[in-house]
Amino acid sequence: MLDELIEKAVSDTIEKMTPVFRLEMKKAVFPRTIKGHEKAAELLDLKIGSFQMRLSRGFYVEGVHYEKKSDKIYLWDRDSLLDAEKSKRG
């Protein structure tokens, strides 16, 4: 009985931690600064429309999550994006 409870607790914990582990592993793949919305959306496994909606609603903050070089050029901070995604996913 105790073994089953422990096994279930471990399994539940691993299931909850898996998305966090995936986001952390992306630090090895993506550079610290990401150019463009498409690559930033790819980092977070989001569709570009969902990513742009978050941007338009103020979920991402200039100076924290990105630096705007011009009207069309955004440089995204990988670690800030991953931290925001972790907090959003809870």
C-alpha positions in Angstrom: 0.0 0.0 0.0 2.8 2.4 1.0 4.8 1.5 -2.1 1.8 2.3 -4.3 1.3 5.7 -2.7 5.0 6.5 -3.1 5.0 5.4 -6.7 2.0 7.5 -7.5 3.5 10.6 -5.7 6.8 10.2 -7.7 4.9 9.7 -10.9 2.7 12.8 -10.3 5.7 14.9 -9.5 7.6 13.8 -12.6 4.6 14.6 -14.7 4.3 18.1 -13.3 8.0 18.7 -13.7 8.3 17.5 -17.3 7.3 20.9 -18.9 9.8 22.7 -16.7 12.6 20.3 -17.6 11.8 20.8 -21.3 12.0 24.6 -21.0 15.3 24.3 -19.1 16.8 22.0 -21.7 16.0 24.6 -24.4 18.7 26.8 -22.8 21.3 24.5 -24.4 19.7 24.8 -27.9 18.7 28.4 -28.2 21.1 31.4 -27.9 20.7 33.9 -25.1 19.3 36.5 -27.5 16.7 35.4 -30.0 15.9 37.5 -33.0 12.3 37.7 -34.1 8.8 36.6 -32.9 9.0 33.3 -34.9 12.0 31.9 -33.1 10.8 33.2 -29.7 7.4 31.4 -30.3 9.4 28.2 -31.3 11.3 28.4 -28.0 8.1 28.4 -26.1 6.3 25.8 -28.3 3.6 28.4 -29.2 1.9 29.1 -32.4 3.0 32.5 -33.8 -0.6 33.8 -33.4 -0.7 32.9 -29.7 2.7 34.4 -29.1 1.7 37.7 -30.9 -1.6 37.8 -28.9 0.4 37.6 -25.6 2.7 40.4 -26.9 -0.3 42.6 -27.8 -1.9 42.0 -24.4 1.2 43.0 -22.5 2.3 39.7 -21.2 5.8 40.4 -22.5 7.4 43.7 -21.3 9.9 45.7 -23.3 13.1 46.0 -21.4 12.4 42.7 -19.5 11.5 40.1 -22.1 12.7 41.9 -25.3 14.5 44.8 -26.7 13.0 46.6 -29.7 15.7 47.6 -32.2 13.2 49.0 -34.7 9.6 48.7 -35.7 10.3 45.2 -37.1 13.3 43.9 -35.2 12.8 42.5 -31.7 15.6 40.8 -29.7 14.1 38.4 -27.2 15.8 37.4 -23.9 15.7 33.6 -23.8 15.9 33.3 -20.0 13.2 35.9 -19.3 10.9 34.2 -21.8 11.5 30.8 -20.1 10.9 32.3 -16.7 7.6 33.9 -17.8 6.5 30.7 -19.3 7.3 28.7 -16.1 5.2 31.2 -14.1 2.4 31.1 -16.6 2.3 27.3 -16.6 2.4 27.3 -12.8 
